[in-house]
Amino acid sequence: MPTSGHFIFIPAVFMLGALFGYVMANRASADRAAMEERREEQRKIAREERAARKAKRAAD
């Protein structure tokens, strides 16, 4: 038969696991958003460079 410690320990471990999962998922979400923002900025720069090269070729 489970002792009274089980009724405290098991829910406490479950809550710590849920909290840890929430924190890790929140960080992963923020990292992903930052990565997508950096990638979009790099794409914008690349588009501008291509447009500048195209305009230079058209002018020559």
N, CA, C and O atoms as CSV, one atom per row, in Angstrom:
chain,resi,resn,atom,element,x,y,z
A,1,MET,N,N,0.843,-1.175,0.000
A,1,MET,CA,C,0.000,0.000,0.000
A,1,MET,C,C,0.892,1.243,0.000
A,1,MET,O,O,1.882,1.301,0.730
A,2,PRO,N,N,0.537,2.239,-0.823
A,2,PRO,CA,C,1.356,3.451,-0.882
A,2,PRO,C,C,1.323,4.216,0.439
A,2,PRO,O,O,0.320,4.260,1.152
A,3,THR,N,N,2.461,4.805,0.718
A,3,THR,CA,C,2.535,5.605,1.942
A,3,THR,C,C,2.005,7.007,1.677
A,3,THR,O,O,1.726,7.372,0.535
A,4,SER,N,N,1.870,7.779,2.729
A,4,SER,CA,C,1.361,9.140,2.573
A,4,SER,C,C,2.337,10.006,1.792
A,4,SER,O,O,1.931,11.001,1.192
A,5,GLY,N,N,3.622,9.644,1.788
A,5,GLY,CA,C,4.618,10.384,1.017
A,5,GLY,C,C,4.322,10.341,-0.473
A,5,GLY,O,O,4.603,11.300,-1.192
A,6,HIS,N,N,3.754,9.230,-0.943
A,6,HIS,CA,C,3.409,9.112,-2.356
A,6,HIS,C,C,2.366,10.153,-2.759
A,6,HIS,O,O,2.417,10.686,-3.867
A,7,PHE,N,N,1.444,10.437,-1.883
A,7,PHE,CA,C,0.382,11.390,-2.200
A,7,PHE,C,C,0.902,12.825,-2.277
A,7,PHE,O,O,0.225,13.705,-2.808
A,8,ILE,N,N,2.075,13.056,-1.761
A,8,ILE,CA,C,2.709,14.375,-1.856
A,8,ILE,C,C,3.763,14.373,-2.962
A,8,ILE,O,O,3.809,15.290,-3.782
A,9,PHE,N,N,4.612,13.336,-2.981
A,9,PHE,CA,C,5.739,13.279,-3.902
A,9,PHE,C,C,5.306,13.181,-5.365
A,9,PHE,O,O,5.809,13.927,-6.206
A,10,ILE,N,N,4.405,12.298,-5.673
A,10,ILE,CA,C,4.006,12.076,-7.076
A,10,ILE,C,C,3.367,13.331,-7.684
A,10,ILE,O,O,3.783,13.723,-8.775
A,11,PRO,N,N,2.397,13.979,-7.058
A,11,PRO,CA,C,1.858,15.220,-7.646
A,11,PRO,C,C,2.901,16.345,-7.724
A,11,PRO,O,O,2.876,17.155,-8.651
A,12,ALA,N,N,3.821,16.390,-6.742
A,12,ALA,CA,C,4.852,17.428,-6.774
A,12,ALA,C,C,5.776,17.220,-7.970
A,12,ALA,O,O,6.128,18.184,-8.649
A,13,VAL,N,N,6.168,15.994,-8.235
A,13,VAL,CA,C,7.031,15.697,-9.383
A,13,VAL,C,C,6.283,16.001,-10.674
A,13,VAL,O,O,6.862,16.547,-11.613
A,14,PHE,N,N,5.020,15.656,-10.726
A,14,PHE,CA,C,4.213,15.941,-11.918
A,14,PHE,C,C,4.142,17.451,-12.172
A,14,PHE,O,O,4.301,17.891,-13.311
A,15,MET,N,N,3.909,18.239,-11.133
A,15,MET,CA,C,3.812,19.693,-11.290
A,15,MET,C,C,5.158,20.292,-11.696
A,15,MET,O,O,5.200,21.204,-12.521
A,16,LEU,N,N,6.249,19.796,-11.135
A,16,LEU,CA,C,7.571,20.278,-11.539
A,16,LEU,C,C,7.834,19.950,-13.005
A,16,LEU,O,O,8.386,20.774,-13.734
A,17,GLY,N,N,7.450,18.772,-13.435
A,17,GLY,CA,C,7.611,18.395,-14.834
A,17,GLY,C,C,6.785,19.275,-15.760
A,17,GLY,O,O,7.257,19.671,-16.826
A,18,ALA,N,N,5.573,19.580,-15.366
A,18,ALA,CA,C,4.718,20.449,-16.174
A,18,ALA,C,C,5.304,21.857,-16.248
A,18,ALA,O,O,5.299,22.475,-17.312
A,19,LEU,N,N,5.803,22.360,-15.137
A,19,LEU,CA,C,6.419,23.686,-15.114
A,19,LEU,C,C,7.670,23.715,-15.990
A,19,LEU,O,O,7.858,24.650,-16.769
A,20,PHE,N,N,8.517,22.709,-15.871
A,20,PHE,CA,C,9.729,22.615,-16.673
A,20,PHE,C,C,9.376,22.560,-18.163
A,20,PHE,O,O,10.007,23.238,-18.974
A,21,GLY,N,N,8.387,21.769,-18.520
A,21,GLY,CA,C,7.948,21.676,-19.912
A,21,GLY,C,C,7.432,23.005,-20.435
A,21,GLY,O,O,7.718,23.378,-21.573
A,22,TYR,N,N,6.682,23.715,-19.623
A,22,TYR,CA,C,6.145,25.012,-20.026
A,22,TYR,C,C,7.276,26.008,-20.286
A,22,TYR,O,O,7.259,26.722,-21.289
A,23,VAL,N,N,8.255,26.055,-19.386
A,23,VAL,CA,C,9.371,26.990,-19.532
A,23,VAL,C,C,10.180,26.658,-20.782
A,23,VAL,O,O,10.526,27.554,-21.551
A,24,MET,N,N,10.480,25.391,-20.989
A,24,MET,CA,C,11.278,24.987,-22.146
A,24,MET,C,C,10.530,25.268,-23.454
A,24,MET,O,O,11.140,25.710,-24.427
A,25,ALA,N,N,9.230,25.020,-23.488
A,25,ALA,CA,C,8.447,25.284,-24.698
A,25,ALA,C,C,8.373,26.782,-24.979
A,25,ALA,O,O,8.416,27.198,-26.137
A,26,ASN,N,N,8.265,27.582,-23.946
A,26,ASN,CA,C,8.218,29.031,-24.106
A,26,ASN,C,C,9.529,29.551,-24.690
A,26,ASN,O,O,9.526,30.404,-25.578
A,27,ARG,N,N,10.644,29.036,-24.190
A,27,ARG,CA,C,11.950,29.436,-24.729
A,27,ARG,C,C,12.106,29.010,-26.176
A,27,ARG,O,O,12.593,29.778,-27.006
A,28,ALA,N,N,11.695,27.794,-26.478
A,28,ALA,CA,C,11.816,27.295,-27.846
A,28,ALA,C,C,10.986,28.146,-28.792
A,28,ALA,O,O,11.416,28.434,-29.909
A,29,SER,N,N,9.812,28.547,-28.357
A,29,SER,CA,C,8.959,29.386,-29.186
A,29,SER,C,C,9.600,30.751,-29.438
A,29,SER,O,O,9.561,31.258,-30.559
A,30,ALA,N,N,10.183,31.339,-28.410
A,30,ALA,CA,C,10.847,32.637,-28.575
A,30,ALA,C,C,12.061,32.515,-29.485
A,30,ALA,O,O,12.305,33.387,-30.318
A,31,ASP,N,N,12.823,31.433,-29.329
A,31,ASP,CA,C,13.993,31.221,-30.192
A,31,ASP,C,C,13.577,31.052,-31.641
A,31,ASP,O,O,14.229,31.575,-32.544
A,32,ARG,N,N,12.500,30.328,-31.863
A,32,ARG,CA,C,12.037,30.112,-33.229
A,32,ARG,C,C,11.570,31.424,-33.861
A,32,ARG,O,O,11.858,31.687,-35.029
A,33,ALA,N,N,10.859,32.238,-33.101
A,33,ALA,CA,C,10.405,33.521,-33.622
A,33,ALA,C,C,11.592,34.421,-33.971
A,33,ALA,O,O,11.576,35.101,-34.998
A,34,ALA,N,N,12.608,34.427,-33.128
A,34,ALA,CA,C,13.798,35.236,-33.396
A,34,ALA,C,C,14.535,34.719,-34.631
A,34,ALA,O,O,15.033,35.508,-35.435
A,35,MET,N,N,14.604,33.404,-34.780
A,35,MET,CA,C,15.282,32.826,-35.934
A,35,MET,C,C,14.536,33.170,-37.229
A,35,MET,O,O,15.161,33.502,-38.236
A,36,GLU,N,N,13.223,33.092,-37.200
A,36,GLU,CA,C,12.439,33.444,-38.384
A,36,GLU,C,C,12.596,34.922,-38.734
A,36,GLU,O,O,12.641,35.282,-39.910
A,37,GLU,N,N,12.679,35.771,-37.724
A,37,GLU,CA,C,12.867,37.203,-37.958
A,37,GLU,C,C,14.230,37.468,-38.605
A,37,GLU,O,O,14.331,38.249,-39.552
A,38,ARG,N,N,15.285,36.809,-38.085
A,38,ARG,CA,C,16.617,36.955,-38.686
A,38,ARG,C,C,16.637,36.437,-40.117
A,38,ARG,O,O,17.246,37.052,-40.993
A,39,ARG,N,N,15.977,35.312,-40.357
A,39,ARG,CA,C,15.951,34.742,-41.694
A,39,ARG,C,C,15.236,35.668,-42.669
A,39,ARG,O,O,15.673,35.836,-43.807
A,40,GLU,N,N,14.142,36.265,-42.223
A,40,GLU,CA,C,13.403,37.193,-43.091
A,40,GLU,C,C,14.246,38.431,-43.394
A,40,GLU,O,O,14.218,38.942,-44.514
A,41,GLU,N,N,14.996,38.914,-42.400
A,41,GLU,CA,C,15.875,40.065,-42.619
A,41,GLU,C,C,16.966,39.715,-43.631
A,41,GLU,O,O,17.284,40.527,-44.500
A,42,GLN,N,N,17.536,38.523,-43.526
A,42,GLN,CA,C,18.554,38.091,-44.484
A,42,GLN,C,C,17.964,37.977,-45.893
A,42,GLN,O,O,18.607,38.350,-46.875
A,43,ARG,N,N,16.759,37.467,-45.979
A,43,ARG,CA,C,16.106,37.368,-47.291
A,43,ARG,C,C,15.862,38.749,-47.886
A,43,ARG,O,O,16.035,38.952,-49.087
A,44,LYS,N,N,15.457,39.700,-47.041
A,44,LYS,CA,C,15.214,41.066,-47.510
A,44,LYS,C,C,16.514,41.672,-48.054
A,44,LYS,O,O,16.516,42.297,-49.115
A,45,ILE,N,N,17.607,41.483,-47.328
A,45,ILE,CA,C,18.905,42.000,-47.779
A,45,ILE,C,C,19.301,41.360,-49.101
A,45,ILE,O,O,19.782,42.047,-50.002
A,46,ALA,N,N,19.105,40.048,-49.226
A,46,ALA,CA,C,19.461,39.352,-50.460
A,46,ALA,C,C,18.612,39.854,-51.632
A,46,ALA,O,O,19.121,40.026,-52.740
A,47,ARG,N,N,17.325,40.087,-51.389
A,47,ARG,CA,C,16.451,40.620,-52.457
A,47,ARG,C,C,16.923,41.996,-52.898
A,47,ARG,O,O,16.955,42.295,-54.092
A,48,GLU,N,N,17.290,42.834,-51.932
A,48,GLU,CA,C,17.765,44.176,-52.269
A,48,GLU,C,C,19.072,44.116,-53.067
A,48,GLU,O,O,19.259,44.876,-54.017
A,49,GLU,N,N,19.964,43.217,-52.681
A,49,GLU,CA,C,21.221,43.075,-53.420
A,49,GLU,C,C,20.971,42.582,-54.840
A,49,GLU,O,O,21.594,43.069,-55.783
A,50,ARG,N,N,20.068,41.622,-54.999
A,50,ARG,CA,C,19.739,41.132,-56.346
A,50,ARG,C,C,19.126,42.229,-57.191
A,50,ARG,O,O,19.441,42.359,-58.374
A,51,ALA,N,N,18.246,43.024,-56.582
A,51,ALA,CA,C,17.613,44.116,-57.325
A,51,ALA,C,C,18.660,45.153,-57.742
A,51,ALA,O,O,18.594,45.694,-58.845
A,52,ALA,N,N,19.616,45.425,-56.867
A,52,ALA,CA,C,20.670,46.396,-57.194
A,52,ALA,C,C,21.540,45.870,-58.338
A,52,ALA,O,O,21.875,46.616,-59.258
A,53,ARG,N,N,21.905,44.588,-58.281
A,53,ARG,CA,C,22.705,44.000,-59.373
A,53,ARG,C,C,21.937,44.006,-60.687
A,53,ARG,O,O,22.506,44.274,-61.745
A,54,LYS,N,N,20.643,43.709,-60.618
A,54,LYS,CA,C,19.813,43.699,-61.822
A,54,LYS,C,C,19.711,45.103,-62.406
A,54,LYS,O,O,19.803,45.271,-63.622
A,55,ALA,N,N,19.521,46.115,-61.555
A,55,ALA,CA,C,19.434,47.477,-62.022
A,55,ALA,C,C,20.756,47.931,-62.631
A,55,ALA,O,O,20.768,48.654,-63.628
A,56,LYS,N,N,21.864,47.509,-62.036
A,56,LYS,CA,C,23.182,47.879,-62.561
A,56,LYS,C,C,23.397,47.235,-63.936
A,56,LYS,O,O,23.920,47.885,-64.841
A,57,ARG,N,N,23.002,45.973,-64.102
A,57,ARG,CA,C,23.137,45.319,-65.393
A,57,ARG,C,C,22.247,45.968,-66.440
A,57,ARG,O,O,22.639,46.091,-67.600
A,58,ALA,N,N,21.047,46.384,-66.039
A,58,ALA,CA,C,20.127,47.029,-66.976
A,58,ALA,C,C,20.659,48.390,-67.400
A,58,ALA,O,O,20.425,48.819,-68.530
A,59,ALA,N,N,21.376,49.078,-66.505
A,59,ALA,CA,C,21.898,50.406,-66.812
A,59,ALA,C,C,23.124,50.321,-67.735
A,59,ALA,O,O,23.398,51.253,-68.490
A,60,ASP,N,N,23.857,49.204,-67.672
A,60,ASP,CA,C,25.060,49.070,-68.514
A,60,ASP,C,C,24.754,48.764,-69.941
A,60,ASP,O,O,25.670,48.627,-70.753
